[in-house]
Amino acid sequence: QDAYLVAIARRTGGELNAGVRGYTVDSRGRFRIEGLAVGEYDVTLQGFSRSTNRQFRGNTQHVSLSDGGDTMVTLTLDLSAQPGGIKP
């Protein structure tokens, strides 16, 4: 209850912050990012603790979006590998 997860899609091959969108992951661990242009993206999972103000970074998955299609991704956040988290 103290933490929340965000999935971030970052367009690859462009400007550093171009095409970046973040969406909150729901209680079932699912998210849907709509309105992205066709192209290549890196999708990353990040966790945030409200009480400790710490950030945890999950794995990144590279995806290729085509016109009118859905793309499924599976992301993990291993808290045991980051005992202290990453201070923002």
C-alpha positions as CSV (number, residue, x, y, z in Angstrom):
1,Q,0.0,0.0,0.0
2,D,3.0,2.3,0.5
3,A,4.4,1.8,-3.0
4,Y,3.2,2.3,-6.5
5,L,4.5,1.1,-9.9
6,V,4.8,3.0,-13.1
7,A,5.5,1.7,-16.6
8,I,7.4,4.1,-18.8
9,A,7.7,3.9,-22.6
10,R,10.6,5.8,-24.1
11,R,10.9,6.1,-27.9
12,T,14.3,4.8,-29.0
13,G,16.5,6.5,-31.6
14,G,15.2,10.0,-31.0
15,E,15.7,12.9,-28.7
16,L,16.4,12.0,-25.1
17,N,13.0,12.9,-23.7
18,A,10.9,12.6,-26.9
19,G,8.1,10.1,-26.8
20,V,8.2,9.4,-23.1
21,R,5.0,8.4,-21.4
22,G,4.4,6.9,-18.0
23,Y,1.3,5.0,-16.8
24,T,0.4,3.7,-13.3
25,V,0.3,-0.1,-13.0
26,D,-3.0,-1.3,-11.6
27,S,-3.5,-3.6,-8.6
28,R,-3.4,-6.7,-10.8
29,G,0.0,-5.6,-12.2
30,R,-1.4,-4.6,-15.6
31,F,-1.1,-1.4,-17.6
32,R,-2.1,-0.1,-21.0
33,I,-0.3,2.6,-22.9
34,E,-2.4,4.1,-25.7
35,G,-1.7,6.8,-28.3
36,L,1.9,5.9,-29.0
37,A,3.1,6.4,-32.6
38,V,4.4,3.4,-34.6
39,G,8.0,2.8,-33.8
40,E,10.6,1.4,-31.4
41,Y,10.3,1.8,-27.7
42,D,12.0,0.8,-24.5
43,V,9.5,0.0,-21.7
44,T,10.7,0.1,-18.1
45,L,9.1,-0.6,-14.8
46,Q,9.8,1.6,-11.8
47,G,8.6,1.4,-8.3
48,F,8.3,4.2,-5.8
49,S,7.9,4.1,-2.0
50,R,5.9,7.0,-0.6
51,S,7.1,6.6,3.0
52,T,10.9,6.2,2.3
53,N,10.9,8.3,-0.9
54,R,13.0,5.6,-2.6
55,Q,12.9,4.5,-6.2
56,F,13.3,0.9,-7.5
57,R,14.1,0.2,-11.2
58,G,12.9,-2.9,-12.9
59,N,14.0,-4.5,-16.2
60,T,13.5,-2.9,-19.6
61,Q,12.0,-4.6,-22.6
62,H,12.4,-3.3,-26.2
63,V,9.2,-3.4,-28.2
64,S,8.3,-2.6,-31.8
65,L,4.9,-1.1,-32.3
66,S,3.0,-1.6,-35.5
67,D,-0.1,0.3,-36.7
68,G,-3.3,-0.8,-35.0
69,G,-1.7,-3.7,-33.1
70,D,-1.3,-4.5,-29.4
71,T,2.0,-5.5,-28.0
72,M,2.3,-7.5,-24.7
73,V,5.2,-7.0,-22.4
74,T,6.3,-8.6,-19.2
75,L,8.3,-6.6,-16.8
76,T,9.8,-7.6,-13.4
77,L,10.9,-5.7,-10.3
78,D,13.3,-7.6,-8.1
79,L,13.4,-5.9,-4.7
80,S,15.9,-8.4,-3.3
81,A,18.5,-7.3,-5.8
82,Q,18.1,-3.6,-4.6
83,P,18.0,-3.8,-0.8
84,G,18.4,0.0,-0.3
85,G,16.7,1.1,-3.5
86,I,17.9,4.0,-5.6
87,K,17.7,7.4,-4.0
88,P,16.1,9.9,-6.4
